[in-house]
């Protein structure tokens, strides 16, 4: 199953994630030549996105009892370095709950997430001062 995401600001690339099957990970689609390239293998990611400045691919990964926010340096269709851990959220929230259950501000200043239950409560995490980007 492929999940498509927003294009980078120049409109040349689209991020996609594969969450089922043999090829898990984050992929990019070059819209000009329709070539699909693997960026981050072997992760289950529901909403990869480009950072506000287009220099990083942002994604979250669930880990036992917490969520890790990562960024992959990126430029002109290529990863330019290893993924970097940006933030460890010290509790878990669902990555997917009948659709997208969270969103990250492109400047990394906020995370909004849902906690499904009897009612779908929404929560906002934000940082005072500078963003994490």
C-alpha atoms as one frame of an Amber mdcrd trajectory, in Angstrom:
protein
   0.000   0.000   0.000   1.412   3.360  -1.041   0.610   6.610   0.712   1.384
   9.762  -1.281   2.248  13.042   0.325   2.810  16.692  -0.498   5.375  17.685
  -3.113   8.471  19.687  -2.264   8.099  23.432  -2.802   9.575  23.326  -6.328
   6.962  20.706  -7.307   9.520  18.285  -8.790   9.305  15.495  -6.195   6.582
  13.709  -4.275   7.168  11.708  -1.083   5.514   8.333  -0.696   5.630   5.637
   1.938   5.086   1.927   1.579   3.550   0.520   4.761   2.708  -3.060   3.726
   4.469  -5.751   1.743   8.089  -6.547   1.001   9.371  -3.002   0.449   8.712
  -0.863   3.525  10.088   2.645   3.708  10.052   6.179   2.395  10.352   6.755
  -1.338  10.427   9.799  -3.574   8.873  10.082  -6.988  10.586  12.340  -9.505
   7.591  13.841 -11.301   9.596  14.646 -14.447  10.874  11.155 -15.226   8.447
   9.136 -13.030  11.405   7.405 -11.332  10.803   6.116  -7.797  13.827   6.118
  -5.455  14.096   4.616  -1.972  15.192   7.183   0.632  14.709   5.391   3.983
  14.367   1.588   3.874  12.639  -0.728   6.336  10.535   1.790   8.298   6.781
   2.025   8.647   6.005   5.703   8.189   2.562   7.130   7.516   3.228  10.794
   6.743   6.724  11.699   5.533   6.965  15.312   4.460   9.466  17.883   3.327
  10.605  20.532   5.803   9.515  24.117   5.261  12.849  25.007   3.633  12.883
  21.825   1.502  16.237  20.700   2.944  14.949  17.708   4.946  12.508  14.835
   4.791  10.669  14.705   8.129   9.133  11.537   9.513   8.112   9.888  12.771
   8.684   6.313  13.891   6.890   4.566  16.744   9.032   2.891  19.340   7.957
   1.142  22.530   6.218   3.840  24.580   7.400   6.829  22.547   7.563   8.464
  19.126  10.802   9.528  17.432  10.866  12.537  15.102  13.609  12.242  12.479
  14.884  14.329   9.606  16.859  13.174   6.605  19.069  15.788   4.907  17.886
  16.066   1.292  18.661  18.117  -1.812  17.734  17.843  -5.491  16.270  14.355
  -5.255  18.983  12.802  -3.096  19.626  12.125   0.567  22.724  14.138   1.496
  23.522  12.432   4.789  22.211  10.020   7.406  18.882  10.492   9.182  19.101
  12.602  12.338  17.024  12.169  15.479  15.392  15.526  16.215  13.052  14.774
  19.110  11.980  11.887  21.340   8.362  12.380  22.394   8.326  10.567  25.766
   4.971   8.895  25.170   3.299   7.103  22.310   0.519   8.399  20.102  -1.047
   6.572  17.167   0.602   7.038  13.809  -2.596   5.968  12.065  -6.153   5.751
  13.347  -8.740   5.453  10.577  -6.576   7.875   8.616  -3.877  10.291   9.674
  -3.679  10.641  13.456  -1.013  13.357  13.664   0.637  16.217  11.824   3.933
  18.053  12.207   4.408  21.719  11.386   6.898  22.056   8.494   9.157  24.190
  10.721   9.031  21.499  13.479   7.537  23.946  15.987   4.378  21.913  16.699
   2.932  18.424  16.626  -0.825  17.851  16.686  -2.013  14.336  17.412  -5.259
  12.493  18.069  -5.943  10.139  20.934  -8.821   7.994  19.791 -11.175   6.628
  22.355 -14.788   7.336  23.196 -14.160  10.739  21.665 -11.357  11.795  19.347
  -9.354  14.153  21.544  -6.784  16.367  19.809  -3.581  17.500  21.506  -1.011
  20.126  20.554   2.681  19.980  21.463   4.603  23.167  20.823   7.955  24.604
  21.781   8.585  28.067  23.160  11.143  30.174  21.356  12.906  28.699  18.356
  11.619  25.844  16.276  13.626  22.637  16.068  14.422  23.171  12.393
